Amino acid sequence: MDFVLQNIFIIAVAVVSGAMLMWPGFSRARGVNGVDTTGATQLVNHEQAVFVDIRPPVEYEKGHIAQARNVPVDDIETRASSLPKNKPLIVVCNNGRTAARAAAQFKAKGFEKVHTLNGGLIAWQQAGLPVTTR
């Protein structure tokens, strides 16, 4: 017991880092694949994948991936039917954290090929890829 009390900070860091390492496995367990910016670009070029930006319209209008469709996470239930089911979807949020939950919703709606963009729009911009406000 003395060991735990004397090393509580080290134990806390170990627990938190372990949880962070396990987090990506949770989205894969639900049948959702994450792709990096290169993989996303290849999906668009080879399979005509569709970017689905799940951020609120205000954030979407400030900048988004060209050709991305804005379907806010709160509107997935009502607006998912506007998306093609015969093409892969790449779900995009700001930093990649919300996308897995939204991707699971799309899977539940019958979309077979659903991916999340690892790191979200931030990763897209850091890779030097274009963002538009149109």
mmCIF file of the C-alpha atoms, coordinates in Angstrom:
data_MODEL
# 
_entry.id   MODEL 
# 
loop_
_atom_site.group_PDB 
_atom_site.id 
_atom_site.type_symbol 
_atom_site.label_atom_id 
_atom_site.label_alt_id 
_atom_site.label_comp_id 
_atom_site.label_asym_id 
_atom_site.label_entity_id 
_atom_site.label_seq_id 
_atom_site.pdbx_PDB_ins_code 
_atom_site.Cartn_x 
_atom_site.Cartn_y 
_atom_site.Cartn_z 
_atom_site.occupancy 
_atom_site.B_iso_or_equiv 
_atom_site.pdbx_formal_charge 
_atom_site.auth_seq_id 
_atom_site.auth_comp_id 
_atom_site.auth_asym_id 
_atom_site.auth_atom_id 
_atom_site.pdbx_PDB_model_num 
ATOM 1   C CA . MET A 1 1   ? 0.000   0.000  0.000   1.00 0.00 ? 1   MET A CA 1 
ATOM 2   C CA . ASP A 1 2   ? 2.880   2.376  0.724   1.00 0.00 ? 2   ASP A CA 1 
ATOM 3   C CA . PHE A 1 3   ? 4.228   1.741  -2.765  1.00 0.00 ? 3   PHE A CA 1 
ATOM 4   C CA . VAL A 1 4   ? 0.936   2.837  -4.351  1.00 0.00 ? 4   VAL A CA 1 
ATOM 5   C CA . LEU A 1 5   ? 0.727   5.997  -2.284  1.00 0.00 ? 5   LEU A CA 1 
ATOM 6   C CA . GLN A 1 6   ? 4.330   6.944  -2.944  1.00 0.00 ? 6   GLN A CA 1 
ATOM 7   C CA . ASN A 1 7   ? 4.024   6.335  -6.684  1.00 0.00 ? 7   ASN A CA 1 
ATOM 8   C CA . ILE A 1 8   ? 0.452   7.453  -7.395  1.00 0.00 ? 8   ILE A CA 1 
ATOM 9   C CA . PHE A 1 9   ? 1.547   9.841  -10.163 1.00 0.00 ? 9   PHE A CA 1 
ATOM 10  C CA . ILE A 1 10  ? 3.476   7.130  -12.032 1.00 0.00 ? 10  ILE A CA 1 
ATOM 11  C CA . ILE A 1 11  ? 0.555   4.727  -11.703 1.00 0.00 ? 11  ILE A CA 1 
ATOM 12  C CA . ALA A 1 12  ? -1.878  7.379  -12.978 1.00 0.00 ? 12  ALA A CA 1 
ATOM 13  C CA . VAL A 1 13  ? 0.328   8.067  -16.002 1.00 0.00 ? 13  VAL A CA 1 
ATOM 14  C CA . ALA A 1 14  ? 0.526   4.337  -16.752 1.00 0.00 ? 14  ALA A CA 1 
ATOM 15  C CA . VAL A 1 15  ? -3.257  3.925  -16.567 1.00 0.00 ? 15  VAL A CA 1 
ATOM 16  C CA . VAL A 1 16  ? -3.949  6.971  -18.756 1.00 0.00 ? 16  VAL A CA 1 
ATOM 17  C CA . SER A 1 17  ? -1.375  5.980  -21.371 1.00 0.00 ? 17  SER A CA 1 
ATOM 18  C CA . GLY A 1 18  ? -2.762  2.447  -21.476 1.00 0.00 ? 18  GLY A CA 1 
ATOM 19  C CA . ALA A 1 19  ? -6.264  3.800  -22.046 1.00 0.00 ? 19  ALA A CA 1 
ATOM 20  C CA . MET A 1 20  ? -4.986  6.023  -24.852 1.00 0.00 ? 20  MET A CA 1 
ATOM 21  C CA . LEU A 1 21  ? -3.316  3.056  -26.525 1.00 0.00 ? 21  LEU A CA 1 
ATOM 22  C CA . MET A 1 22  ? -6.526  1.033  -26.362 1.00 0.00 ? 22  MET A CA 1 
ATOM 23  C CA . TRP A 1 23  ? -8.795  3.827  -27.699 1.00 0.00 ? 23  TRP A CA 1 
ATOM 24  C CA . PRO A 1 24  ? -8.204  3.182  -31.452 1.00 0.00 ? 24  PRO A CA 1 
ATOM 25  C CA . GLY A 1 25  ? -9.151  -0.445 -30.922 1.00 0.00 ? 25  GLY A CA 1 
ATOM 26  C CA . PHE A 1 26  ? -12.624 0.541  -29.798 1.00 0.00 ? 26  PHE A CA 1 
ATOM 27  C CA . SER A 1 27  ? -13.517 2.111  -33.137 1.00 0.00 ? 27  SER A CA 1 
ATOM 28  C CA . ARG A 1 28  ? -12.110 -0.877 -35.045 1.00 0.00 ? 28  ARG A CA 1 
ATOM 29  C CA . ALA A 1 29  ? -14.114 -3.202 -32.843 1.00 0.00 ? 29  ALA A CA 1 
ATOM 30  C CA . ARG A 1 30  ? -17.285 -1.568 -34.172 1.00 0.00 ? 30  ARG A CA 1 
ATOM 31  C CA . GLY A 1 31  ? -16.237 -2.294 -37.753 1.00 0.00 ? 31  GLY A CA 1 
ATOM 32  C CA . VAL A 1 32  ? -15.005 1.201  -38.527 1.00 0.00 ? 32  VAL A CA 1 
ATOM 33  C CA . ASN A 1 33  ? -11.640 1.712  -40.186 1.00 0.00 ? 33  ASN A CA 1 
ATOM 34  C CA . GLY A 1 34  ? -9.585  4.834  -39.737 1.00 0.00 ? 34  GLY A CA 1 
ATOM 35  C CA . VAL A 1 35  ? -7.604  6.148  -42.694 1.00 0.00 ? 35  VAL A CA 1 
ATOM 36  C CA . ASP A 1 36  ? -4.864  8.728  -42.849 1.00 0.00 ? 36  ASP A CA 1 
ATOM 37  C CA . THR A 1 37  ? -4.885  11.575 -45.351 1.00 0.00 ? 37  THR A CA 1 
ATOM 38  C CA . THR A 1 38  ? -3.094  9.516  -48.004 1.00 0.00 ? 38  THR A CA 1 
ATOM 39  C CA . GLY A 1 39  ? -5.530  6.630  -47.601 1.00 0.00 ? 39  GLY A CA 1 
ATOM 40  C CA . ALA A 1 40  ? -8.479  9.030  -47.784 1.00 0.00 ? 40  ALA A CA 1 
ATOM 41  C CA . THR A 1 41  ? -7.156  10.552 -50.990 1.00 0.00 ? 41  THR A CA 1 
ATOM 42  C CA . GLN A 1 42  ? -6.704  7.092  -52.501 1.00 0.00 ? 42  GLN A CA 1 
ATOM 43  C CA . LEU A 1 43  ? -10.258 6.117  -51.538 1.00 0.00 ? 43  LEU A CA 1 
ATOM 44  C CA . VAL A 1 44  ? -11.586 9.221  -53.262 1.00 0.00 ? 44  VAL A CA 1 
ATOM 45  C CA . ASN A 1 45  ? -9.470  8.677  -56.388 1.00 0.00 ? 45  ASN A CA 1 
ATOM 46  C CA . HIS A 1 46  ? -10.021 4.927  -56.775 1.00 0.00 ? 46  HIS A CA 1 
ATOM 47  C CA . GLU A 1 47  ? -13.455 4.300  -55.250 1.00 0.00 ? 47  GLU A CA 1 
ATOM 48  C CA . GLN A 1 48  ? -15.127 7.731  -55.486 1.00 0.00 ? 48  GLN A CA 1 
ATOM 49  C CA . ALA A 1 49  ? -15.428 7.916  -51.696 1.00 0.00 ? 49  ALA A CA 1 
ATOM 50  C CA . VAL A 1 50  ? -17.481 10.746 -50.244 1.00 0.00 ? 50  VAL A CA 1 
ATOM 51  C CA . PHE A 1 51  ? -16.241 12.987 -47.434 1.00 0.00 ? 51  PHE A CA 1 
ATOM 52  C CA . VAL A 1 52  ? -18.924 13.529 -44.793 1.00 0.00 ? 52  VAL A CA 1 
ATOM 53  C CA . ASP A 1 53  ? -18.144 16.447 -42.503 1.00 0.00 ? 53  ASP A CA 1 
ATOM 54  C CA . ILE A 1 54  ? -20.080 15.967 -39.261 1.00 0.00 ? 54  ILE A CA 1 
ATOM 55  C CA . ARG A 1 55  ? -19.175 19.313 -37.701 1.00 0.00 ? 55  ARG A CA 1 
ATOM 56  C CA . PRO A 1 56  ? -21.848 21.960 -37.083 1.00 0.00 ? 56  PRO A CA 1 
ATOM 57  C CA . PRO A 1 57  ? -22.626 24.173 -40.118 1.00 0.00 ? 57  PRO A CA 1 
ATOM 58  C CA . VAL A 1 58  ? -20.869 27.178 -38.536 1.00 0.00 ? 58  VAL A CA 1 
ATOM 59  C CA . GLU A 1 59  ? -17.573 25.268 -38.330 1.00 0.00 ? 59  GLU A CA 1 
ATOM 60  C CA . TYR A 1 60  ? -18.088 23.713 -41.779 1.00 0.00 ? 60  TYR A CA 1 
ATOM 61  C CA . GLU A 1 61  ? -18.499 27.161 -43.352 1.00 0.00 ? 61  GLU A CA 1 
ATOM 62  C CA . LYS A 1 62  ? -15.203 28.334 -41.828 1.00 0.00 ? 62  LYS A CA 1 
ATOM 63  C CA . GLY A 1 63  ? -13.359 25.690 -43.848 1.00 0.00 ? 63  GLY A CA 1 
ATOM 64  C CA . HIS A 1 64  ? -13.852 22.120 -45.057 1.00 0.00 ? 64  HIS A CA 1 
ATOM 65  C CA . ILE A 1 65  ? -12.489 19.562 -47.484 1.00 0.00 ? 65  ILE A CA 1 
ATOM 66  C CA . ALA A 1 66  ? -13.600 20.366 -51.041 1.00 0.00 ? 66  ALA A CA 1 
ATOM 67  C CA . GLN A 1 67  ? -16.652 18.350 -52.102 1.00 0.00 ? 67  GLN A CA 1 
ATOM 68  C CA . ALA A 1 68  ? -17.354 17.308 -48.490 1.00 0.00 ? 68  ALA A CA 1 
ATOM 69  C CA . ARG A 1 69  ? -21.002 17.027 -47.577 1.00 0.00 ? 69  ARG A CA 1 
ATOM 70  C CA . ASN A 1 70  ? -22.052 18.564 -44.298 1.00 0.00 ? 70  ASN A CA 1 
ATOM 71  C CA . VAL A 1 71  ? -24.194 16.205 -42.234 1.00 0.00 ? 71  VAL A CA 1 
ATOM 72  C CA . PRO A 1 72  ? -23.942 17.414 -38.628 1.00 0.00 ? 72  PRO A CA 1 
ATOM 73  C CA . VAL A 1 73  ? -23.661 14.588 -36.124 1.00 0.00 ? 73  VAL A CA 1 
ATOM 74  C CA . ASP A 1 74  ? -27.034 15.518 -34.617 1.00 0.00 ? 74  ASP A CA 1 
ATOM 75  C CA . ASP A 1 75  ? -28.707 15.211 -38.038 1.00 0.00 ? 75  ASP A CA 1 
ATOM 76  C CA . ILE A 1 76  ? -27.361 11.813 -39.103 1.00 0.00 ? 76  ILE A CA 1 
ATOM 77  C CA . GLU A 1 77  ? -30.653 10.065 -38.362 1.00 0.00 ? 77  GLU A CA 1 
ATOM 78  C CA . THR A 1 78  ? -32.616 12.334 -40.691 1.00 0.00 ? 78  THR A CA 1 
ATOM 79  C CA . ARG A 1 79  ? -30.026 13.149 -43.371 1.00 0.00 ? 79  ARG A CA 1 
ATOM 80  C CA . ALA A 1 80  ? -28.119 9.888  -43.859 1.00 0.00 ? 80  ALA A CA 1 
ATOM 81  C CA . SER A 1 81  ? -30.500 8.905  -46.653 1.00 0.00 ? 81  SER A CA 1 
ATOM 82  C CA . SER A 1 82  ? -29.114 11.771 -48.778 1.00 0.00 ? 82  SER A CA 1 
ATOM 83  C CA . LEU A 1 83  ? -25.747 9.984  -49.024 1.00 0.00 ? 83  LEU A CA 1 
ATOM 84  C CA . PRO A 1 84  ? -24.868 7.265  -51.545 1.00 0.00 ? 84  PRO A CA 1 
ATOM 85  C CA . LYS A 1 85  ? -24.773 3.755  -50.088 1.00 0.00 ? 85  LYS A CA 1 
ATOM 86  C CA . ASN A 1 86  ? -22.765 2.376  -53.028 1.00 0.00 ? 86  ASN A CA 1 
ATOM 87  C CA . LYS A 1 87  ? -19.677 4.506  -52.275 1.00 0.00 ? 87  LYS A CA 1 
ATOM 88  C CA . PRO A 1 88  ? -17.342 4.529  -49.275 1.00 0.00 ? 88  PRO A CA 1 
ATOM 89  C CA . LEU A 1 89  ? -17.879 7.290  -46.726 1.00 0.00 ? 89  LEU A CA 1 
ATOM 90  C CA . ILE A 1 90  ? -15.007 9.083  -45.001 1.00 0.00 ? 90  ILE A CA 1 
ATOM 91  C CA . VAL A 1 91  ? -16.337 10.692 -41.842 1.00 0.00 ? 91  VAL A CA 1 
ATOM 92  C CA . VAL A 1 92  ? -14.547 13.902 -40.863 1.00 0.00 ? 92  VAL A CA 1 
ATOM 93  C CA . CYS A 1 93  ? -14.722 15.851 -37.627 1.00 0.00 ? 93  CYS A CA 1 
ATOM 94  C CA . ASN A 1 94  ? -12.364 18.487 -36.279 1.00 0.00 ? 94  ASN A CA 1 
ATOM 95  C CA . ASN A 1 95  ? -9.764  16.254 -34.609 1.00 0.00 ? 95  ASN A CA 1 
ATOM 96  C CA . GLY A 1 96  ? -10.871 12.664 -35.252 1.00 0.00 ? 96  GLY A CA 1 
ATOM 97  C CA . ARG A 1 97  ? -12.472 11.973 -31.887 1.00 0.00 ? 97  ARG A CA 1 
ATOM 98  C CA . THR A 1 98  ? -16.164 12.361 -32.724 1.00 0.00 ? 98  THR A CA 1 
ATOM 99  C CA . ALA A 1 99  ? -15.976 10.637 -36.090 1.00 0.00 ? 99  ALA A CA 1 
ATOM 100 C CA . ALA A 1 100 ? -15.935 7.053  -34.740 1.00 0.00 ? 100 ALA A CA 1 
ATOM 101 C CA . ARG A 1 101 ? -19.279 7.490  -33.012 1.00 0.00 ? 101 ARG A CA 1 
ATOM 102 C CA . ALA A 1 102 ? -20.808 9.043  -36.134 1.00 0.00 ? 102 ALA A CA 1 
ATOM 103 C CA . ALA A 1 103 ? -19.311 6.320  -38.331 1.00 0.00 ? 103 ALA A CA 1 
ATOM 104 C CA . ALA A 1 104 ? -20.974 3.699  -36.141 1.00 0.00 ? 104 ALA A CA 1 
ATOM 105 C CA . GLN A 1 105 ? -24.290 5.478  -36.721 1.00 0.00 ? 105 GLN A CA 1 
ATOM 106 C CA . PHE A 1 106 ? -23.764 5.322  -40.494 1.00 0.00 ? 106 PHE A CA 1 
ATOM 107 C CA . LYS A 1 107 ? -22.938 1.605  -40.219 1.00 0.00 ? 107 LYS A CA 1 
ATOM 108 C CA . ALA A 1 108 ? -26.182 1.088  -38.291 1.00 0.00 ? 108 ALA A CA 1 
ATOM 109 C CA . LYS A 1 109 ? -28.015 2.872  -41.122 1.00 0.00 ? 109 LYS A CA 1 
ATOM 110 C CA . GLY A 1 110 ? -26.755 0.277  -43.606 1.00 0.00 ? 110 GLY A CA 1 
ATOM 111 C CA . PHE A 1 111 ? -23.656 1.919  -45.040 1.00 0.00 ? 111 PHE A CA 1 
ATOM 112 C CA . GLU A 1 112 ? -21.095 -0.837 -45.584 1.00 0.00 ? 112 GLU A CA 1 
ATOM 113 C CA . LYS A 1 113 ? -17.833 0.997  -46.264 1.00 0.00 ? 113 LYS A CA 1 
ATOM 114 C CA . VAL A 1 114 ? -17.408 3.636  -43.587 1.00 0.00 ? 114 VAL A CA 1 
ATOM 115 C CA . HIS A 1 115 ? -14.050 5.104  -42.614 1.00 0.00 ? 115 HIS A CA 1 
ATOM 116 C CA . THR A 1 116 ? -12.947 7.891  -40.298 1.00 0.00 ? 116 THR A CA 1 
ATOM 117 C CA . LEU A 1 117 ? -10.250 10.400 -41.139 1.00 0.00 ? 117 LEU A CA 1 
ATOM 118 C CA . ASN A 1 118 ? -7.530  9.919  -38.527 1.00 0.00 ? 118 ASN A CA 1 
ATOM 119 C CA . GLY A 1 119 ? -6.838  13.277 -36.906 1.00 0.00 ? 119 GLY A CA 1 
ATOM 120 C CA . GLY A 1 120 ? -9.811  14.913 -38.628 1.00 0.00 ? 120 GLY A CA 1 
ATOM 121 C CA . LEU A 1 121 ? -9.651  18.202 -40.453 1.00 0.00 ? 121 LEU A CA 1 
ATOM 122 C CA . ILE A 1 122 ? -6.663  19.258 -38.360 1.00 0.00 ? 122 ILE A CA 1 
ATOM 123 C CA . ALA A 1 123 ? -4.593  16.371 -39.764 1.00 0.00 ? 123 ALA A CA 1 
ATOM 124 C CA . TRP A 1 124 ? -5.812  17.214 -43.275 1.00 0.00 ? 124 TRP A CA 1 
ATOM 125 C CA . GLN A 1 125 ? -4.583  20.797 -42.917 1.00 0.00 ? 125 GLN A CA 1 
ATOM 126 C CA . GLN A 1 126 ? -1.302  19.744 -41.292 1.00 0.00 ? 126 GLN A CA 1 
ATOM 127 C CA . ALA A 1 127 ? -0.650  17.519 -44.315 1.00 0.00 ? 127 ALA A CA 1 
ATOM 128 C CA . GLY A 1 128 ? -0.863  20.650 -46.461 1.00 0.00 ? 128 GLY A CA 1 
ATOM 129 C CA . LEU A 1 129 ? -4.037  19.522 -48.205 1.00 0.00 ? 129 LEU A CA 1 
ATOM 130 C CA . PRO A 1 130 ? -6.548  22.117 -49.422 1.00 0.00 ? 130 PRO A CA 1 
ATOM 131 C CA . VAL A 1 131 ? -9.509  23.422 -47.471 1.00 0.00 ? 131 VAL A CA 1 
ATOM 132 C CA . THR A 1 132 ? -12.235 25.561 -48.966 1.00 0.00 ? 132 THR A CA 1 
ATOM 133 C CA . THR A 1 133 ? -14.984 27.861 -47.701 1.00 0.00 ? 133 THR A CA 1 
ATOM 134 C CA . ARG A 1 134 ? -17.201 27.448 -50.780 1.00 0.00 ? 134 ARG A CA 1 
# 
